[in-house]
Amino acid sequence: MAWIIVFFGAGIVLGTRIGHKKRLMHGIAQLSEFLVIILLFVLGAAIGSNAEIMNNLWSLGWEGLMLAVGAIAGSLLGAKPVERLLPGDTYER
């Protein structure tokens, strides 16, 4: 857990140092997006290879689905107002 906080803090410090370099930040944003996709793939592979999870998938059922959908919806709904409150450029395409 400590490593997560250290790397998160290092990213914040780096972002404050190079945040004005739009081309570099755009590249970092694309790299970040790619790494999230890889992370999701690896997570899916780990879940798919776990026989216990796959055997109990139907028992997890709707409750797990509703928790996931609720978490995604809450994140999307919560991020939009925060995005409007924060000043600065975005590094989206």
C-alpha positions in Angstrom: 0.0 0.0 0.0 2.8 2.4 0.8 4.2 1.9 -2.7 0.9 3.0 -4.2 1.0 6.2 -2.2 4.6 6.8 -3.1 4.0 6.4 -6.8 0.8 8.5 -6.7 2.7 11.3 -4.9 5.6 11.0 -7.4 3.1 11.3 -10.3 1.6 14.4 -8.7 5.1 16.0 -8.3 6.0 15.1 -11.9 2.7 16.4 -13.2 3.3 19.8 -11.5 6.8 19.9 -13.1 5.8 19.0 -16.7 2.1 19.8 -16.8 2.6 22.7 -19.1 4.1 20.5 -21.8 0.9 19.6 -23.7 2.5 17.2 -26.2 4.2 15.3 -23.5 1.1 15.2 -21.3 -0.9 14.0 -24.3 1.5 11.1 -24.7 1.3 10.3 -21.0 -2.5 10.3 -21.2 -2.4 7.9 -24.1 0.1 5.6 -22.3 -2.2 5.7 -19.3 -5.2 4.7 -21.3 -3.3 1.8 -22.9 -2.0 0.6 -19.5 -5.6 0.6 -18.1 -6.7 -1.5 -21.0 -3.8 -3.9 -20.4 -4.7 -4.0 -16.7 -8.4 -4.8 -17.5 -7.3 -7.6 -19.8 -5.0 -9.1 -17.2 -7.7 -8.9 -14.6 -10.2 -10.6 -16.9 -7.6 -13.4 -17.7 -7.0 -13.9 -13.9 -10.7 -14.1 -13.2 -11.3 -16.4 -16.2 -8.5 -18.8 -15.1 -9.8 -19.1 -11.6 -12.1 -22.2 -11.6 -13.7 -21.3 -8.2 -14.9 -17.9 -9.5 -16.0 -19.3 -12.8 -18.0 -22.1 -11.1 -19.7 -19.6 -8.8 -20.3 -17.0 -11.4 -24.1 -17.5 -11.6 -24.4 -17.3 -7.8 -22.7 -14.0 -7.8 -25.2 -13.0 -10.4 -27.3 -9.9 -10.3 -25.9 -8.6 -7.1 -22.4 -8.4 -8.5 -23.7 -6.9 -11.7 -25.7 -4.2 -9.9 -22.7 -3.4 -7.7 -20.5 -3.0 -10.7 -23.0 -0.9 -12.7 -23.7 1.2 -9.6 -20.0 1.9 -9.1 -19.5 2.9 -12.7 -22.6 5.1 -12.8 -21.6 6.7 -9.5 -18.1 7.4 -10.8 -19.4 8.9 -14.0 -22.0 11.0 -12.2 -19.5 12.2 -9.6 -16.7 13.0 -12.0 -18.7 15.4 -14.2 -19.4 18.1 -11.5 -15.8 17.8 -10.2 -14.5 18.3 -13.7 -16.4 21.5 -14.0 -15.1 22.8 -10.7 -11.4 22.2 -11.5 -9.6 24.8 -13.6 -7.1 23.9 -16.3 -6.6 22.2 -19.6 -7.6 18.6 -20.3 -5.3 16.3 -22.2 -8.0 14.5 -24.1 -8.0 14.2 -27.9 
